[in-house]
Amino acid sequence: MAAPVEVTEFADSAQGPPVRGFLHAPATPNGNALVLTHGAGADCRSKLLATAADALAETGLLVLRCDLPFRQERPHGPPSPAGAARDRHGLKRAVDVLQKKTSGRIFLGGHSYGGRQATMLAAEEPELVAGLLLFSYPLHPPRRPTVLRTAHFPNLTAPALFVHGSRDPFGSLAEMSQALQLIPARTQLLPIESGGHDLVRANTADQLKSAITDAFQSFFGA
Protein backbone atom coordinates (compact mmCIF):
# COMPACT_ATOMS: atom_id res chain seq x y z
CA MET A 1 0.00 0.00 0.00
CA ALA A 2 1.31 3.44 -0.95
CA ALA A 3 1.58 6.25 1.59
CA PRO A 4 -1.57 8.37 1.90
CA VAL A 5 -1.74 11.31 -0.49
CA GLU A 6 -2.88 14.74 0.64
CA VAL A 7 -5.79 15.85 -1.53
CA THR A 8 -7.93 18.94 -2.10
CA GLU A 9 -10.86 18.41 -4.42
CA PHE A 10 -14.07 20.16 -5.32
CA ALA A 11 -17.33 18.29 -5.84
CA ASP A 12 -18.96 19.32 -9.11
CA SER A 13 -21.54 22.10 -8.96
CA ALA A 14 -21.15 22.47 -5.18
CA GLN A 15 -20.67 25.61 -3.14
CA GLY A 16 -18.56 25.91 -0.02
CA PRO A 17 -15.18 24.58 1.10
CA PRO A 18 -13.35 21.86 -0.82
CA VAL A 19 -13.05 18.25 0.22
CA ARG A 20 -9.68 18.26 1.96
CA GLY A 21 -7.78 15.42 3.57
CA PHE A 22 -5.73 12.29 2.84
CA LEU A 23 -6.50 9.52 0.38
CA HIS A 24 -5.34 5.97 1.18
CA ALA A 25 -5.15 3.91 -2.00
CA PRO A 26 -5.07 0.11 -1.52
CA ALA A 27 -2.51 -2.05 -3.29
CA THR A 28 -5.29 -4.41 -4.35
CA PRO A 29 -8.58 -2.48 -4.59
CA ASN A 30 -11.82 -4.34 -3.95
CA GLY A 31 -13.88 -1.56 -5.55
CA ASN A 32 -15.37 -0.21 -2.33
CA ALA A 33 -14.55 3.06 -0.56
CA LEU A 34 -14.91 4.75 2.82
CA VAL A 35 -15.10 8.36 4.00
CA LEU A 36 -13.86 8.92 7.55
CA THR A 37 -13.92 12.14 9.52
CA HIS A 38 -12.85 13.40 12.90
CA GLY A 39 -14.26 14.46 16.26
CA ALA A 40 -14.96 17.91 17.64
CA GLY A 41 -11.51 18.45 19.11
CA ALA A 42 -9.39 16.94 16.35
CA ASP A 43 -8.81 16.94 12.60
CA CYS A 44 -8.29 14.26 9.97
CA ARG A 45 -4.68 13.79 11.07
CA SER A 46 -5.81 12.20 14.35
CA LYS A 47 -4.07 8.97 15.31
CA LEU A 48 -7.37 7.06 15.37
CA LEU A 49 -8.34 8.04 11.81
CA ALA A 50 -4.84 7.40 10.45
CA THR A 51 -4.71 4.00 12.16
CA ALA A 52 -8.15 2.96 10.93
CA ALA A 53 -7.58 4.28 7.40
CA ASP A 54 -4.27 2.42 7.04
CA ALA A 55 -5.77 -0.82 8.34
CA LEU A 56 -8.87 -0.69 6.16
CA ALA A 57 -6.92 0.28 3.03
CA GLU A 58 -4.84 -2.85 3.53
CA THR A 59 -8.05 -4.88 3.12
CA GLY A 60 -8.75 -3.29 -0.28
CA LEU A 61 -10.84 -0.22 0.59
CA LEU A 62 -10.12 3.18 -0.90
CA VAL A 63 -10.22 5.43 2.19
CA LEU A 64 -10.57 9.21 2.36
CA ARG A 65 -10.06 10.78 5.78
CA CYS A 66 -11.17 14.37 5.55
CA ASP A 67 -11.58 17.59 7.53
CA LEU A 68 -15.09 18.82 8.18
CA PRO A 69 -15.89 22.38 7.04
CA PHE A 70 -15.66 23.80 10.58
CA ARG A 71 -12.09 22.51 10.89
CA GLN A 72 -11.12 23.87 7.50
CA GLU A 73 -12.22 27.29 8.71
CA ARG A 74 -10.23 27.23 11.96
CA PRO A 75 -7.47 24.91 13.14
CA HIS A 76 -8.61 24.75 16.76
CA GLY A 77 -11.81 24.92 18.77
CA PRO A 78 -15.08 22.98 18.75
CA PRO A 79 -17.78 23.13 16.07
CA SER A 80 -20.77 25.40 16.40
CA PRO A 81 -24.21 23.77 16.61
CA ALA A 82 -25.32 26.27 13.99
CA GLY A 83 -22.76 24.85 11.57
CA ALA A 84 -23.72 21.18 11.88
CA ALA A 85 -25.78 21.17 8.68
CA ARG A 86 -22.81 22.61 6.80
CA ASP A 87 -20.56 19.90 8.20
CA ARG A 88 -23.02 17.28 6.95
CA HIS A 89 -22.97 18.93 3.54
CA GLY A 90 -19.18 18.63 3.61
CA LEU A 91 -19.52 14.91 4.27
CA LYS A 92 -21.92 14.53 1.37
CA ARG A 93 -19.44 16.29 -0.89
CA ALA A 94 -16.75 13.83 0.25
CA VAL A 95 -19.02 10.93 -0.69
CA ASP A 96 -19.56 12.57 -4.08
CA VAL A 97 -15.79 12.74 -4.63
CA LEU A 98 -15.32 9.04 -3.85
CA GLN A 99 -18.21 8.08 -6.11
CA LYS A 100 -16.15 9.47 -9.00
CA LYS A 101 -13.15 7.37 -8.01
CA THR A 102 -14.74 3.94 -7.61
CA SER A 103 -17.71 1.99 -8.89
CA GLY A 104 -18.34 -0.05 -5.75
CA ARG A 105 -20.09 0.59 -2.48
CA ILE A 106 -19.41 3.75 -0.48
CA PHE A 107 -19.29 3.66 3.32
CA LEU A 108 -19.31 6.63 5.67
CA GLY A 109 -18.17 7.14 9.21
CA GLY A 110 -16.09 8.95 11.73
CA HIS A 111 -15.12 9.56 15.31
CA SER A 112 -17.44 11.10 17.92
CA TYR A 113 -18.90 14.35 16.49
CA GLY A 114 -17.93 13.32 12.97
CA GLY A 115 -19.63 9.96 13.39
CA ARG A 116 -22.73 11.62 14.77
CA GLN A 117 -22.96 13.90 11.74
CA ALA A 118 -22.46 10.85 9.50
CA THR A 119 -25.46 9.12 11.12
CA MET A 120 -27.58 12.25 10.81
CA LEU A 121 -26.69 12.60 7.13
CA ALA A 122 -27.52 8.93 6.53
CA ALA A 123 -30.86 9.41 8.30
CA GLU A 124 -31.62 12.40 6.07
CA GLU A 125 -30.52 10.63 2.87
CA PRO A 126 -31.11 6.88 3.27
CA GLU A 127 -29.75 5.94 -0.16
CA LEU A 128 -26.50 7.87 0.14
CA VAL A 129 -24.19 5.16 1.53
CA ALA A 130 -24.09 1.40 1.95
CA GLY A 131 -23.17 1.44 5.62
CA LEU A 132 -21.78 3.36 8.59
CA LEU A 133 -18.63 2.92 10.68
CA LEU A 134 -18.87 4.85 13.96
CA PHE A 135 -16.04 5.28 16.46
CA SER A 136 -16.99 6.38 20.00
CA TYR A 137 -20.48 7.60 19.16
CA PRO A 138 -21.19 10.50 21.60
CA LEU A 139 -24.43 9.10 22.98
CA HIS A 140 -24.69 11.82 25.63
CA PRO A 141 -22.44 14.47 27.19
CA PRO A 142 -20.29 13.16 30.07
CA ARG A 143 -22.24 12.93 33.34
CA ARG A 144 -25.49 13.88 31.56
CA PRO A 145 -26.99 10.49 30.63
CA THR A 146 -30.48 11.84 30.02
CA VAL A 147 -29.37 14.19 27.21
CA LEU A 148 -29.45 11.55 24.49
CA ARG A 149 -28.42 12.11 20.87
CA THR A 150 -30.68 9.46 19.40
CA ALA A 151 -33.66 11.34 17.93
CA HIS A 152 -32.65 10.35 14.40
CA PHE A 153 -31.86 6.70 15.16
CA PRO A 154 -35.32 5.41 14.11
CA ASN A 155 -34.65 6.87 10.63
CA LEU A 156 -31.39 5.00 10.08
CA THR A 157 -31.77 2.32 7.42
CA ALA A 158 -28.07 1.75 6.57
CA PRO A 159 -26.26 -1.04 8.45
CA ALA A 160 -24.11 0.47 11.20
CA LEU A 161 -21.02 -0.83 12.99
CA PHE A 162 -20.33 0.96 16.29
CA VAL A 163 -16.82 0.69 17.80
CA HIS A 164 -16.93 1.76 21.44
CA GLY A 165 -14.60 1.76 24.43
CA SER A 166 -15.65 0.26 27.73
CA ARG A 167 -14.48 3.41 29.56
CA ASP A 168 -16.05 6.00 27.27
CA PRO A 169 -17.65 8.78 29.37
CA PHE A 170 -19.96 9.67 26.46
CA GLY A 171 -21.85 6.42 26.89
CA SER A 172 -21.35 3.04 28.54
CA LEU A 173 -21.50 -0.20 26.58
CA ALA A 174 -24.84 -0.98 28.26
CA GLU A 175 -26.23 2.43 27.28
CA MET A 176 -25.02 1.96 23.72
CA SER A 177 -26.60 -1.49 23.47
CA GLN A 178 -29.92 -0.08 24.58
CA ALA A 179 -29.71 2.88 22.19
CA LEU A 180 -28.95 0.66 19.21
CA GLN A 181 -32.32 -1.00 19.68
CA LEU A 182 -33.85 2.23 18.31
CA ILE A 183 -32.21 1.66 14.93
CA PRO A 184 -34.30 -0.42 12.49
CA ALA A 185 -31.25 -1.31 10.37
CA ARG A 186 -28.80 -4.08 11.15
CA THR A 187 -26.27 -2.99 13.81
CA GLN A 188 -23.27 -4.34 15.65
CA LEU A 189 -21.50 -3.01 18.75
CA LEU A 190 -17.77 -3.80 18.83
CA PRO A 191 -16.52 -3.25 22.40
CA ILE A 192 -12.91 -2.17 22.97
CA GLU A 193 -11.92 -3.30 26.44
CA SER A 194 -10.46 -0.47 28.58
CA GLY A 195 -10.85 1.92 25.65
CA GLY A 196 -11.62 5.56 26.35
CA HIS A 197 -13.25 8.05 24.02
CA ASP A 198 -10.12 8.35 21.85
CA LEU A 199 -9.80 4.52 21.60
CA VAL A 200 -6.16 4.53 20.46
CA ARG A 201 -3.24 3.97 22.79
CA ALA A 202 0.31 3.13 21.74
CA ASN A 203 0.09 -0.39 23.16
CA THR A 204 -3.33 -1.18 21.67
CA ALA A 205 -3.03 0.21 18.13
CA ASP A 206 -2.27 -3.16 16.53
CA GLN A 207 -5.09 -4.90 18.40
CA LEU A 208 -7.47 -2.11 17.46
CA LYS A 209 -6.52 -2.34 13.78
CA SER A 210 -7.14 -6.06 13.77
CA ALA A 211 -10.47 -5.73 15.59
CA ILE A 212 -11.71 -3.01 13.23
CA THR A 213 -10.75 -4.78 10.02
CA ASP A 214 -12.10 -8.15 11.14
CA ALA A 215 -15.42 -6.63 12.26
CA PHE A 216 -15.75 -4.46 9.15
CA GLN A 217 -15.18 -7.35 6.76
CA SER A 218 -17.47 -9.68 8.70
CA PHE A 219 -20.27 -7.16 9.17
CA PHE A 220 -20.28 -5.54 5.73
CA GLY A 221 -18.73 -8.32 3.68
CA ALA A 222 -16.21 -5.81 2.35
Helices and strands as residue ranges (DSSP letters): E 5-9, E 19-24, E 33-37, H 47-58, E 62-66, H 69-73, G 81-83, H 84-99, E 106-111, H 113-124, E 131-135, G 153-155, E 160-165, H 173-180, E 187-192, H 205-220
